[in-house]
Amino acid sequence: MKFILNILWLVLSGFWMAVGYVIAGVICCVLIVTIPFGIVPRVAASSAGPAPPLPA
């Protein structure tokens, strides 16, 4: 069941969230002043995959 829910999260939310973070990072990196703000969405996009397991 967890596997199915993780796949649903990845397809319905995780992938699109990662794409949004990448776009936001690229927009922020256009100006030299906002490059530090453009690095943060890149890090967040790499962690937008399947939801972490719940603690036991």
Backbone bond lengths (Angstrom), bond angles and torsions (degrees), N, CA, C in turn:
res aa  C-N    CA-C-N  psi(-1)  N-CA   C-N-CA  omega(-1)  CA-C   N-CA-C  phi
1 M - - - 1.448 - - 1.530 110.94 -
2 K 1.347 116.52 -42.38 1.465 119.73 179.23 1.523 111.09 -62.50
3 F 1.333 115.37 -37.72 1.460 119.32 179.97 1.529 111.17 -62.53
4 I 1.315 116.47 -44.07 1.469 121.20 179.50 1.519 110.29 -63.85
5 L 1.326 117.58 -42.85 1.463 120.82 179.51 1.528 111.30 -66.44
6 N 1.331 117.60 -37.29 1.464 120.35 176.80 1.523 111.22 -65.37
7 I 1.312 117.38 -39.43 1.465 120.58 177.63 1.524 109.99 -65.70
8 L 1.336 117.50 -42.65 1.468 120.39 176.75 1.523 111.06 -61.09
9 W 1.320 117.33 -42.92 1.472 120.66 178.24 1.523 110.72 -61.56
10 L 1.313 116.77 -44.13 1.457 121.00 -178.48 1.524 111.10 -62.88
11 V 1.323 117.21 -45.08 1.464 120.95 -176.28 1.517 111.71 -75.16
12 L 1.325 117.78 -44.44 1.465 120.36 -172.90 1.521 113.53 -84.58
13 S 1.305 118.16 -31.89 1.466 119.40 -175.35 1.517 113.53 -126.06
14 G 1.299 117.81 -47.89 1.455 121.76 -172.16 1.520 113.64 -59.59
15 F 1.321 117.33 -47.45 1.459 120.66 -178.74 1.516 111.22 -63.48
16 W 1.325 116.87 -45.07 1.475 120.25 -177.47 1.520 111.28 -70.20
17 M 1.338 116.70 -32.46 1.459 119.94 175.79 1.525 110.07 -66.42
18 A 1.313 116.96 -41.47 1.462 120.65 178.20 1.521 111.15 -63.75
19 V 1.329 117.02 -41.59 1.464 120.61 177.70 1.526 110.52 -62.63
20 G 1.320 117.18 -42.36 1.467 120.75 177.91 1.516 112.63 -62.72
21 Y 1.330 116.77 -41.10 1.464 120.33 178.33 1.527 111.14 -65.42
22 V 1.317 117.06 -39.30 1.465 120.00 178.89 1.524 110.39 -65.05
23 I 1.326 117.44 -43.43 1.469 120.89 178.01 1.524 110.45 -62.16
24 A 1.332 116.94 -43.94 1.470 120.16 178.70 1.527 110.63 -62.68
25 G 1.312 117.67 -39.43 1.462 121.09 178.69 1.518 112.10 -65.24
26 V 1.326 116.89 -40.48 1.461 119.97 178.58 1.519 110.77 -65.49
27 I 1.323 116.54 -41.65 1.463 120.29 178.53 1.528 109.97 -63.14
28 C 1.318 117.47 -41.74 1.467 120.53 179.73 1.527 112.12 -68.31
29 C 1.336 118.01 -29.13 1.462 120.32 -178.54 1.526 112.82 -82.32
30 V 1.325 117.84 -2.76 1.465 120.08 178.99 1.527 109.91 -65.01
31 L 1.314 116.91 -42.67 1.458 120.99 177.89 1.525 109.64 -94.74
32 I 1.293 116.86 140.35 1.465 121.34 -178.04 1.526 111.13 -62.94
33 V 1.321 117.05 -35.02 1.464 121.23 -176.15 1.536 111.42 -66.24
34 T 1.315 117.82 -32.54 1.470 120.67 -174.58 1.532 113.31 -97.23
35 I 1.329 118.47 13.88 1.467 120.29 179.39 1.536 112.42 -59.07
36 P 1.358 120.35 -41.14 1.471 117.60 176.76 1.529 113.20 -59.94
37 F 1.338 117.17 -32.27 1.459 120.04 177.02 1.525 111.49 -76.51
38 G 1.310 117.65 -19.49 1.456 121.47 177.19 1.512 113.19 -82.27
39 I 1.326 117.22 -20.15 1.464 120.75 179.25 1.527 110.49 -77.99
40 V 1.315 117.81 -34.65 1.468 121.62 -177.34 1.526 111.92 -61.79
41 P 1.353 121.00 -46.09 1.471 118.56 177.52 1.525 113.59 -61.93
42 R 1.332 117.88 -29.27 1.458 119.95 177.85 1.518 110.65 -65.19
43 V 1.322 116.26 -40.95 1.466 120.42 178.40 1.527 109.61 -68.13
44 A 1.329 116.77 -40.53 1.464 120.16 179.82 1.526 110.97 -67.54
45 A 1.318 117.41 -34.89 1.467 120.37 179.73 1.516 111.26 -66.37
46 S 1.316 117.32 -33.06 1.460 119.10 -179.72 1.529 111.77 -72.21
47 S 1.327 117.34 -17.78 1.460 119.87 179.10 1.520 112.41 -105.69
48 A 1.320 118.70 15.48 1.458 121.80 -178.12 1.521 112.18 -93.16
49 G 1.302 117.59 20.43 1.459 122.33 179.72 1.516 111.41 -76.12
50 P 1.305 117.15 -148.87 1.468 120.63 -179.08 1.536 111.07 -59.09
51 A 1.301 114.99 148.72 1.467 120.85 -179.06 1.524 109.87 -64.27
52 P 1.329 117.31 141.55 1.468 118.97 179.08 1.529 110.52 -67.59
53 P 1.317 117.39 154.97 1.463 119.20 -179.92 1.531 111.69 -66.78
54 L 1.298 115.79 148.78 1.457 121.03 178.56 1.518 109.34 -73.41
55 P 1.340 117.48 143.79 1.463 118.80 177.56 1.524 111.30 -66.28
56 A 1.304 115.75 146.75 1.475 120.30 -176.64 1.518 111.19 -79.68
